[in-house]
């Protein structure tokens, strides 16, 4: 369908056929899932999961066209159960009068609550309409299992720089005849889109209206476009993937990668206080007693940020981050903590041994509370060799296994020595 001249550039360039879709070769290439679906002529319900501007809406429209379906589009941001009911009535009318199936496209399906998603189920099952949902969030978390089981999930990917470059050339050729770019300006514009085709075309349209000549330079881009933050959903999949990459870079002792992810998250708008809290977690989980100074350094860095604010305070966080990355690593305490939690669940509330109980009253003393307790400070090396501090049946249990890295190597040596004393003291 021909787009009106005043329509946005991204709308005017929306692919009219599957051959014009840019990217997604893993789904649209020969023999790939969506290519097979288009060729079969038999539509099926699906969820298209991917970042913004990769063609989710376009694919839904092309499916309706290819399968000769009536097309109804709803946005989960604005629609509710009432809108779903109206779509169902319209689909029933289309089926009765024209013998055509309806393709119901719901953008941002993750914003529908459970009741709204459940309202779709009987009509998806009956085949009244083909359901196509689009989401930027992980469907495993955001789409209820009943609906998820009735739809195939296809993962769309951000466009590569080469694909964005081809799209830029197509736009200039079809809609902006005569507009050319210096190589540096072209690369900068493509990079600014961050894999988002719509973003690229919106930026291109702004630039095309702003420049006076037909040759675009870096200076033209700087004048036309304000500073552009990278794509970053502070509550979504990209956010958690980024913090995962940061944490794993620290755990892997790569300060360079850690700084990259740290700066990328700051650039995307992450609250530095959140990053400070994550550093504290890393210090406890991945460094632990191999270097106890790491935890204190992170606390100090968080305090410095509170005193200085942005942007000066971020440097203290970066300093702590690098320290964590290069510090000796140990998850021994983290693992011991998890095992102790599991032990408590499995073993239940076993009676506390009498010699470990508190005895503040005469009755308690008569009952044997605290009897035969050995005060460690009165023993050689301030250690009651052979003593048991576990409930009955758990004697000798070990959940903490220190590593041979950093300070923990000394801790391991100390514990090994104490266990030797225990062996000698016990029958």
C-alpha positions as CSV (number, residue, x, y, z in Angstrom):
1,X,0.0,0.0,0.0
2,X,1.3,3.4,-1.0
3,X,2.1,5.6,2.0
4,X,1.1,9.3,2.1
5,X,3.9,11.7,1.5
6,X,3.6,13.2,5.0
7,X,4.0,9.7,6.7
8,X,7.3,9.3,8.6
9,X,10.2,7.9,6.7
10,X,10.2,4.7,8.6
11,X,6.5,4.1,7.6
12,X,7.1,5.0,4.0
13,X,9.9,2.5,3.8
14,X,8.1,-0.3,5.6
15,X,8.7,-3.5,3.5
16,X,5.9,-4.4,1.1
17,X,7.1,-8.0,0.8
18,X,9.1,-10.5,2.7
19,X,12.0,-10.1,0.3
20,X,12.4,-6.4,1.4
21,X,12.8,-7.2,5.1
22,X,16.2,-6.3,6.4
23,X,18.0,-8.7,8.7
24,X,16.6,-11.8,10.5
25,X,18.2,-14.2,8.0
26,X,18.2,-16.9,10.8
27,X,14.4,-16.8,10.5
28,X,13.7,-15.7,6.9
29,X,16.6,-17.4,5.0
30,X,15.9,-20.4,2.8
31,X,14.6,-23.3,4.9
32,X,14.4,-21.2,8.0
33,X,11.3,-21.3,10.3
34,X,9.4,-18.1,9.1
35,X,10.4,-18.6,5.5
36,X,8.9,-22.1,5.7
37,X,5.7,-20.7,7.4
38,X,5.3,-18.1,4.6
39,X,5.8,-20.7,1.9
40,X,3.4,-23.1,3.4
41,X,0.5,-20.7,3.4
42,X,-0.6,-22.0,6.7
43,X,-0.4,-19.4,9.5
44,X,0.2,-20.3,13.1
45,X,0.2,-18.3,16.4
46,X,3.5,-16.9,17.5
47,X,5.4,-14.5,19.7
48,X,8.1,-12.3,18.1
49,X,10.6,-11.5,20.8
50,X,13.3,-8.9,20.1
51,X,14.6,-5.4,20.7
52,X,12.9,-2.3,19.2
53,X,13.1,-1.5,15.5
54,X,13.8,-5.0,14.2
55,X,10.7,-5.6,12.2
56,X,8.1,-7.3,14.5
57,X,5.2,-5.2,13.4
58,X,6.3,-5.4,9.8
59,X,6.4,-9.2,9.9
60,X,2.9,-9.4,11.4
61,X,1.5,-7.2,8.6
62,X,3.3,-9.3,5.9
63,X,1.9,-12.5,7.4
64,X,-1.7,-11.2,7.2
65,X,-1.0,-10.2,3.6
66,X,0.6,-13.5,2.7
67,X,-2.1,-15.6,4.4
68,X,-5.0,-13.4,3.1
69,X,-6.1,-12.7,6.7
70,X,-7.9,-9.7,8.0
71,X,-5.5,-7.7,10.2
72,X,-6.3,-6.3,13.6
73,X,-3.6,-4.5,15.6
74,X,-3.8,-3.7,19.3
75,X,-1.3,-2.1,21.6
76,X,-1.2,-3.6,25.0
77,X,-0.2,-0.2,26.4
78,X,-3.7,1.2,25.5
79,X,-5.9,-1.9,25.0
80,X,-7.8,-3.9,27.6
81,X,-10.3,-6.8,27.8
82,X,-13.0,-4.6,26.2
83,X,-10.8,-4.1,23.1
84,X,-10.1,-7.9,22.9
85,X,-13.9,-8.6,23.0
86,X,-14.4,-6.1,20.1
87,X,-11.6,-7.8,18.2
88,X,-13.3,-11.1,18.7
89,X,-16.6,-9.8,17.5
90,X,-15.0,-8.3,14.4
91,X,-13.1,-11.6,13.7
92,X,-16.4,-13.6,14.0
93,X,-18.1,-11.2,11.6
94,X,-15.2,-11.5,9.1
95,X,-15.3,-15.3,9.3
96,X,-19.1,-15.4,8.9
97,X,-19.4,-12.9,6.1
98,X,-16.1,-13.4,4.1
99,X,-14.9,-16.8,5.3
100,X,-11.6,-15.2,6.1
101,X,-9.4,-15.8,9.2
102,X,-8.2,-12.8,11.2
103,X,-4.7,-12.2,12.3
104,X,-4.7,-10.4,15.7
105,X,-1.4,-8.6,16.3
106,X,-0.8,-7.4,19.9
107,X,2.2,-5.1,20.3
108,X,4.0,-5.2,23.7
109,X,2.1,-8.3,24.8
110,X,4.1,-8.3,28.0
111,X,2.1,-5.3,29.2
112,X,-1.1,-7.4,29.3
113,X,-1.9,-8.8,32.7
114,X,-2.8,-12.5,33.3
115,X,-6.6,-11.8,32.9
116,X,-6.1,-10.0,29.6
117,X,-3.8,-12.7,28.3
118,X,-6.3,-15.4,29.4
119,X,-9.0,-13.7,27.4
120,X,-7.2,-14.6,24.2
121,X,-6.9,-18.3,25.0
122,X,-10.3,-19.7,23.8
123,X,-10.1,-17.8,20.5
124,X,-6.6,-18.9,19.8
125,X,-7.6,-22.5,20.5
126,X,-10.7,-22.3,18.4
127,X,-8.7,-20.9,15.5
128,X,-10.9,-17.8,15.3
129,X,-7.8,-15.8,14.8
130,X,-4.1,-16.3,14.4
131,X,-2.4,-14.6,17.4
132,X,0.9,-12.8,16.8
133,X,2.4,-11.0,19.9
134,X,5.4,-8.8,19.9
135,X,7.5,-8.2,22.9
136,X,10.9,-6.7,23.9
137,X,10.8,-8.8,27.1
138,X,11.6,-12.4,27.8
139,X,8.3,-14.3,27.1
140,X,9.2,-16.9,29.7
141,X,8.8,-14.3,32.4
142,X,6.2,-11.9,30.9
143,X,3.7,-14.2,29.0
144,X,1.6,-16.7,31.0
145,X,2.4,-20.4,30.4
146,X,-1.1,-21.2,28.9
147,X,-0.7,-18.6,26.1
148,X,3.0,-19.4,25.7
149,X,2.2,-23.1,25.1
150,X,-0.1,-22.2,22.2
151,X,2.3,-20.0,20.4
152,X,5.8,-20.6,18.8
153,X,8.4,-18.1,20.0
154,X,10.8,-16.6,17.5
155,X,13.7,-14.5,18.6
156,X,14.5,-11.5,16.4
157,X,18.0,-9.9,16.5
158,X,19.3,-6.3,16.3
159,X,20.3,-5.3,12.8
160,X,24.0,-5.4,12.1
161,X,25.9,-2.3,11.1
162,X,26.1,-3.7,7.5
163,X,22.3,-4.2,7.4
164,X,21.7,-0.8,8.8
165,X,24.1,0.6,6.2
166,X,22.0,-1.1,3.4
167,X,18.9,0.3,4.9
168,X,20.4,3.8,4.9
169,X,21.4,3.4,1.2
170,X,17.8,2.2,0.4
171,X,16.3,5.2,2.1
172,X,18.5,7.7,0.4
173,X,17.9,6.1,-3.0
174,X,14.1,5.8,-2.7
175,X,13.1,8.8,-0.6
176,X,16.0,11.2,-0.2
177,X,17.4,11.3,-3.7
178,X,20.7,13.0,-3.9
179,X,21.6,12.9,-0.2
180,X,25.1,11.5,0.4
181,X,27.3,11.1,3.5
182,X,30.9,11.5,4.3
183,X,32.3,8.0,5.3
184,X,32.8,9.2,8.9
185,X,29.3,10.7,9.1
186,X,27.7,7.6,7.6
187,X,29.4,5.4,10.2
188,X,28.4,7.7,13.0
189,X,24.8,7.7,11.9
190,X,24.7,3.9,11.6
191,X,26.3,3.5,15.0
192,X,23.9,5.9,16.7
193,X,21.0,3.6,15.7
194,X,22.3,0.8,17.9
195,X,20.7,-2.0,15.8
196,X,17.3,-0.3,15.6
197,X,16.1,0.3,12.1
198,X,13.3,2.7,13.1
199,X,15.8,4.8,15.1
200,X,18.1,5.0,12.1
201,X,15.4,6.2,9.8
202,X,14.1,8.7,12.3
203,X,17.6,10.1,12.7
204,X,18.0,10.2,9.0
205,X,14.8,12.1,8.5
206,X,15.9,14.7,11.1
207,X,19.3,15.1,9.3
208,X,17.7,15.3,5.9
209,X,15.5,18.2,7.0
210,X,18.3,20.0,8.8
211,X,21.1,20.0,6.3
212,X,21.2,22.6,3.5
213,X,23.3,20.8,1.0
214,X,23.3,17.2,-0.3
215,X,26.5,16.1,1.4
216,X,26.2,15.3,5.1
217,X,29.3,15.7,7.3
218,X,30.0,14.8,11.0
219,X,29.4,18.5,11.8
220,X,26.0,18.3,10.2
221,X,25.1,15.3,12.4
222,X,26.3,17.0,15.5
223,X,24.1,20.0,14.8
224,X,21.1,18.0,13.8
225,X,21.0,15.3,16.5
226,X,21.2,15.9,20.2
227,X,23.3,13.5,22.3
228,X,21.8,10.1,21.9
229,X,21.7,7.5,24.7
230,X,22.2,3.9,23.6
231,X,19.1,1.7,23.7
232,X,18.7,0.6,27.3
233,X,15.5,-0.6,29.0
234,X,16.2,0.0,32.7
235,X,13.7,-2.6,33.7
236,X,14.0,-5.2,31.0
237,X,16.0,-7.9,29.4
238,X,18.8,-5.7,28.2
239,X,19.3,-4.4,31.7
240,X,19.6,-7.8,33.3
241,X,21.8,-9.0,30.5
242,X,24.1,-6.1,31.0
243,X,24.5,-6.5,34.8
244,X,25.1,-10.2,34.2
245,X,27.9,-9.3,31.8
246,X,29.4,-6.9,34.3
247,X,29.3,-9.4,37.1
248,X,30.8,-12.2,35.0
249,X,33.6,-9.9,33.8
250,X,34.5,-9.2,37.4
251,X,34.3,-12.9,38.3
252,X,36.5,-13.6,35.3
253,X,39.2,-11.1,36.5
254,X,38.9,-8.9,33.4
255,X,39.0,-5.2,34.6
256,X,38.8,-3.9,31.0
257,X,35.6,-5.7,30.2
258,X,34.2,-4.8,33.6
259,X,34.8,-1.1,33.0
260,X,33.2,-1.3,29.6
261,X,30.0,-2.8,30.9
262,X,30.1,-0.4,33.9
263,X,30.3,2.6,31.6
264,X,27.8,1.2,29.2
265,X,25.2,0.9,32.0
266,X,26.0,4.4,33.2
267,X,25.6,5.6,29.6
268,X,22.2,3.9,29.4
269,X,20.9,5.6,32.5
270,X,21.5,3.1,35.3
271,X,21.4,4.6,38.8
272,X,25.0,4.6,40.1
273,X,23.6,3.6,43.5
274,X,22.3,0.4,42.0
275,X,25.8,-0.3,40.6
276,X,27.3,0.4,44.0
277,X,24.9,-2.2,45.5
278,X,25.9,-4.7,42.9
279,X,29.6,-4.2,43.7
280,X,28.9,-5.1,47.3
281,X,27.2,-8.3,46.2
282,X,30.2,-9.2,44.0
283,X,32.6,-8.5,46.9
284,X,30.7,-11.0,49.0
285,X,29.9,-13.6,46.4
286,X,33.1,-13.8,44.3
287,X,35.9,-12.4,46.4
288,X,34.8,-13.2,50.0
289,X,37.5,-14.0,52.5
290,X,40.1,-14.3,49.8
291,X,40.4,-10.5,50.2
292,X,38.0,-9.1,52.9
293,X,39.3,-5.6,52.1
294,X,37.2,-5.7,48.9
295,X,33.9,-5.4,50.8
296,X,35.2,-2.4,52.8
297,X,36.5,-0.8,49.7
298,X,33.1,-1.1,48.0
299,X,31.4,0.4,51.1
300,X,33.9,3.3,51.0
301,X,33.2,3.8,47.3
302,X,29.4,3.8,47.8
303,X,29.9,6.4,50.6
304,X,32.2,8.5,48.3
305,X,29.5,8.5,45.7
306,X,26.9,9.7,48.2
307,X,29.2,12.5,49.2
308,X,30.2,13.6,45.7
309,X,27.3,12.6,43.5
310,X,27.6,12.5,39.7
311,X,29.8,12.6,37.8
312,X,32.7,12.7,40.2
313,X,31.4,9.9,42.4
314,X,31.4,7.3,39.6
315,X,35.2,7.3,39.6
316,X,35.3,5.9,43.2
317,X,32.9,3.1,42.0
318,X,35.1,2.4,39.0
319,X,38.1,2.2,41.4
320,X,36.3,-0.4,43.5
321,X,35.2,-2.2,40.4
322,X,38.8,-2.6,39.1
323,X,39.9,-3.8,42.6
324,X,37.2,-6.5,42.5
325,X,38.3,-7.6,39.1
326,X,41.9,-8.1,40.0
327,X,41.4,-9.4,43.5
328,X,41.8,-13.1,44.3
329,X,38.6,-14.9,43.9
330,X,36.7,-17.2,46.2
331,X,33.0,-18.2,46.4
332,X,33.7,-20.5,49.3
333,X,31.6,-18.5,51.8
334,X,28.8,-18.0,49.2
335,X,28.7,-21.8,48.6
336,X,28.9,-22.6,52.3
337,X,26.0,-20.2,53.0
338,X,23.9,-22.0,50.3
339,X,24.8,-25.4,51.6
340,X,24.0,-24.4,55.2
341,X,20.6,-23.1,54.1
342,X,19.9,-26.5,52.4
343,X,21.1,-28.3,55.5
344,X,18.7,-26.5,57.7
345,X,15.8,-27.3,55.3
346,X,16.8,-31.0,55.1
347,X,17.7,-31.6,58.8
348,X,14.8,-29.7,60.3
349,X,14.8,-28.1,63.8
350,X,16.9,-30.6,65.7
351,X,17.3,-30.1,69.5
352,X,20.1,-27.8,70.5
353,X,22.7,-29.8,72.5
354,X,22.4,-29.1,76.2
355,X,26.0,-28.0,76.6
356,X,25.4,-25.2,74.1
357,X,22.2,-23.8,75.7
358,X,22.0,-20.7,77.8
359,X,21.4,-21.2,81.5
360,X,20.3,-18.0,83.2
361,X,18.0,-19.6,85.8
362,X,18.5,-22.3,88.5
363,X,15.9,-24.5,86.9
364,X,17.8,-24.5,83.6
365,X,21.0,-25.3,85.3
366,X,19.3,-28.3,87.1
367,X,18.0,-29.5,83.7
368,X,21.6,-29.6,82.4
369,X,21.6,-26.4,80.3
370,X,25.2,-25.3,79.7
371,X,26.6,-28.4,81.6
372,X,30.0,-29.5,80.4
373,X,30.4,-26.5,78.1
374,X,34.1,-25.8,77.5
375,X,35.0,-22.1,77.5
376,X,37.4,-21.9,74.5
377,X,39.5,-19.1,76.0
378,X,40.5,-21.3,78.8
379,X,41.8,-24.1,76.5
380,X,45.2,-24.3,74.7
381,X,45.4,-22.1,71.6
382,X,41.9,-20.8,72.8
383,X,40.4,-23.8,71.1
384,X,38.3,-26.6,72.7
385,X,39.7,-29.5,70.6
386,X,37.3,-32.2,69.9
387,X,34.2,-30.2,70.9
388,X,31.0,-30.5,68.9
389,X,28.8,-27.5,68.1
390,X,26.2,-29.3,65.9
391,X,22.9,-30.9,66.9
392,X,22.9,-34.6,67.3
393,X,23.3,-36.5,64.0
394,X,25.2,-33.6,62.3
395,X,28.5,-33.9,64.1
396,X,31.5,-33.2,61.9
397,X,29.4,-31.7,59.1
398,X,31.5,-29.3,56.9
399,X,30.0,-26.7,54.5
400,X,32.8,-24.2,54.3
401,X,35.8,-25.3,52.1
402,X,38.2,-22.4,51.9
403,X,40.2,-22.0,48.7
404,X,44.0,-21.7,48.4
405,X,43.8,-18.1,47.1
406,X,44.5,-14.9,48.9
407,X,43.9,-14.6,52.6
408,X,41.7,-17.7,52.4
409,X,44.8,-19.8,52.0
410,X,45.8,-18.9,55.5
411,X,42.3,-19.6,56.8
412,X,42.5,-23.0,55.2
413,X,45.8,-23.7,56.9
414,X,44.3,-22.6,60.2
415,X,41.2,-24.8,59.9
416,X,43.4,-27.8,58.8
417,X,45.5,-27.4,62.0
418,X,42.4,-27.2,64.2
419,X,40.9,-30.3,62.6
420,X,44.2,-32.2,63.4
421,X,43.7,-31.1,67.0
422,X,40.2,-32.4,66.9
423,X,41.4,-35.8,65.6
424,X,43.8,-36.2,68.4
425,X,41.3,-35.1,71.1
426,X,38.4,-37.4,69.9
427,X,38.4,-41.1,70.7
